[in-house]
Amino acid sequence: MAIQNRTLDPAEQRKVYEVAAGAVATGVTGIVAYVPYPCLLDAGSIAAFGLSGSPNYSLVVNRFIVGAGVTAITVAVGTSNVPSAFGTSGAFQMVLPASGSTLLQLQANDVLMYQSGVANTAVTGLSIGVVLRPIQDIKLQFGV
């Protein structure tokens, strides 16, 4: 059921999750957010400082599937999410699939993660933010 609370404007119906990591090298996987309810991945941004080479990052969803165990489902953000050097040109909006793609639909208990790619690259500090939009009327408690 769609959100029926007319007292919340569209911006208030979204939840922002952010993570900051330091010294991220090639092949590192980190957790961005635990998904507490069914939602849509609405937006993402990435920024870094201390770049070595041209690192890139992709978003991955880990989902438990009965009979198969935990399965990694790569969100099609590609490998072109190269962070801008912070202080040079600010945060970079992640390239996400087109609106309506099933890759943007997250389920309760999914774990949203980032993976670094490209050999011999690294950053001193990395910041990733994602915006989740509930697809049901969710009562948020304890800041979750």
Secondary structure, 3 states (H helix, E strand, C coil): CCCCCCCCCHHHHCEEEEEEEEEEECCCEEEEEECCCCEEEEEEEEEEECCECCCEEEEEEEEEECCCEEEEEECCCCCCECCEECCCCCCEECCCCCCCCHHHEECCCCEEEEEEECCCCEEEEEEEEEEEEECCCCCCCCCC
